[in-house]
Amino acid sequence: MKIKVVTMCGSMKFNKEMRTIARRIEAKQGWAVIQCVYSKKSDKLDNIDEMHNIEVAHYKKIEIADAIYVVNIGGYIGEATKRAIAYAKKCGKEIIYHE
Protein backbone atom coordinates (compact mmCIF):
# COMPACT_ATOMS: atom_id res chain seq x y z
CA MET A 1 0.00 0.00 0.00
CA LYS A 2 1.37 3.39 -1.02
CA ILE A 3 0.93 6.02 1.66
CA LYS A 4 -0.41 9.34 0.40
CA VAL A 5 1.69 12.36 1.34
CA VAL A 6 -0.29 15.57 1.80
CA THR A 7 0.93 19.08 2.49
CA MET A 8 -1.38 21.01 4.76
CA CYS A 9 -2.37 24.51 3.62
CA GLY A 10 -4.45 27.06 5.46
CA SER A 11 -4.54 30.29 7.36
CA MET A 12 -2.33 30.51 10.45
CA LYS A 13 -5.41 31.72 12.30
CA PHE A 14 -6.33 28.02 12.25
CA ASN A 15 -2.91 26.86 13.53
CA LYS A 16 -4.34 25.02 16.55
CA GLU A 17 -7.03 23.32 14.48
CA MET A 18 -4.50 22.39 11.78
CA ARG A 19 -2.40 20.45 14.28
CA THR A 20 -5.46 18.51 15.44
CA ILE A 21 -6.62 17.88 11.87
CA ALA A 22 -3.16 16.65 10.84
CA ARG A 23 -3.08 14.15 13.72
CA ARG A 24 -6.58 12.97 12.86
CA ILE A 25 -5.72 12.51 9.15
CA GLU A 26 -2.63 10.49 9.98
CA ALA A 27 -4.51 8.31 12.49
CA LYS A 28 -7.69 7.72 10.45
CA GLN A 29 -6.50 7.94 6.84
CA GLY A 30 -2.97 6.66 7.31
CA TRP A 31 -1.64 9.56 5.25
CA ALA A 32 1.67 11.29 5.96
CA VAL A 33 0.93 14.96 6.61
CA ILE A 34 3.53 17.65 6.03
CA GLN A 35 2.42 20.28 8.48
CA CYS A 36 2.99 23.87 7.52
CA VAL A 37 2.05 25.41 10.83
CA TYR A 38 4.82 27.85 11.58
CA SER A 39 3.73 30.11 14.33
CA LYS A 40 1.25 31.41 16.76
CA LYS A 41 -0.13 34.92 16.55
CA SER A 42 2.54 36.10 18.99
CA ASP A 43 5.40 35.01 16.68
CA LYS A 44 6.53 37.67 14.24
CA LEU A 45 8.96 37.40 11.34
CA ASP A 46 11.88 39.80 11.35
CA ASN A 47 11.65 40.87 7.73
CA ILE A 48 10.14 40.26 4.30
CA ASP A 49 13.01 37.93 3.36
CA GLU A 50 11.96 35.52 6.09
CA MET A 51 8.38 35.48 4.80
CA HIS A 52 9.68 34.85 1.27
CA ASN A 53 11.84 31.96 2.51
CA ILE A 54 8.86 30.38 4.27
CA GLU A 55 6.74 30.71 1.13
CA VAL A 56 9.45 29.12 -1.05
CA ALA A 57 9.81 26.26 1.45
CA HIS A 58 6.03 25.79 1.49
CA TYR A 59 5.92 25.51 -2.31
CA LYS A 60 8.69 22.91 -2.16
CA LYS A 61 6.56 20.94 0.31
CA ILE A 62 3.72 21.10 -2.22
CA GLU A 63 6.05 19.79 -4.93
CA ILE A 64 7.09 16.73 -2.93
CA ALA A 65 3.55 15.85 -1.83
CA ASP A 66 0.93 13.81 -3.66
CA ALA A 67 -1.78 16.31 -2.72
CA ILE A 68 -2.53 19.36 -0.63
CA TYR A 69 -5.06 19.38 2.17
CA VAL A 70 -6.73 22.77 2.47
CA VAL A 71 -8.01 23.68 5.91
CA ASN A 72 -10.87 26.01 5.04
CA ILE A 73 -12.85 26.24 8.26
CA GLY A 74 -16.09 28.10 7.68
CA GLY A 75 -15.14 28.26 4.00
CA TYR A 76 -12.32 30.74 4.71
CA ILE A 77 -9.41 30.68 2.27
CA GLY A 78 -6.91 33.55 2.56
CA GLU A 79 -4.80 35.04 -0.20
CA ALA A 80 -1.65 33.03 0.60
CA THR A 81 -3.66 29.81 0.62
CA LYS A 82 -5.27 30.75 -2.70
CA ARG A 83 -1.77 31.15 -4.16
CA ALA A 84 -0.76 27.76 -2.73
CA ILE A 85 -3.83 26.14 -4.31
CA ALA A 86 -3.02 27.72 -7.67
CA TYR A 87 0.56 26.46 -7.42
CA ALA A 88 -0.61 22.96 -6.50
CA LYS A 89 -2.95 22.93 -9.50
CA LYS A 90 -0.09 24.08 -11.74
CA CYS A 91 1.97 21.15 -10.39
CA GLY A 92 -0.88 18.72 -11.08
CA LYS A 93 -1.49 17.93 -7.40
CA GLU A 94 -4.74 16.66 -5.99
CA ILE A 95 -6.57 19.31 -3.94
CA ILE A 96 -8.45 18.03 -0.87
CA TYR A 97 -10.66 20.46 1.04
CA HIS A 98 -11.42 20.04 4.74
CA GLU A 99 -14.88 21.56 4.24
WOWO-V262823 format. One record per residue. N is the residue number from 1. PSI is psi in whole degrees, 0 to 359 (NA if undefined). NEAR is the number of other ideal C-beta (glycine too) atoms within 8 Angstrom. Layout:
# WOWO-V262823
[[N,PSI,NEAR] [N,PSI,NEAR]]
This chain:
# WOWO-V262823
[[1,127,3] [2,128,3] [3,131,7] [4,135,9] [5,126,12] [6,139,15] [7,127,16] [8,134,15] [9,142,14] [10,170,13] [11,141,10] [12,349,9] [13,346,5] [14,22,10] [15,320,11] [16,314,6] [17,323,9] [18,323,13] [19,316,10] [20,316,8] [21,317,12] [22,314,12] [23,318,8] [24,317,8] [25,315,12] [26,320,11] [27,316,6] [28,321,6] [29,336,7] [30,18,6] [31,153,10] [32,120,8] [33,124,12] [34,106,11] [35,138,8] [36,45,9] [37,108,10] [38,325,7] [39,171,8] [40,170,5] [41,330,6] [42,342,5] [43,131,7] [44,144,4] [45,149,7] [46,328,4] [47,175,6] [48,332,5] [49,321,6] [50,318,9] [51,318,9] [52,316,8] [53,319,8] [54,319,10] [55,317,9] [56,317,8] [57,320,8] [58,317,12] [59,325,10] [60,321,8] [61,323,11] [62,317,15] [63,321,7] [64,351,8] [65,162,12] [66,332,7] [67,168,13] [68,149,16] [69,112,13] [70,118,13] [71,105,13] [72,60,12] [73,130,10] [74,16,5] [75,1,6] [76,126,7] [77,114,10] [78,175,7] [79,317,5] [80,321,8] [81,323,13] [82,319,9] [83,321,8] [84,321,13] [85,314,13] [86,319,8] [87,318,10] [88,318,14] [89,316,9] [90,325,6] [91,359,8] [92,25,4] [93,149,11] [94,141,6] [95,120,10] [96,126,9] [97,137,6] [98,317,10] [99,NA,6]]
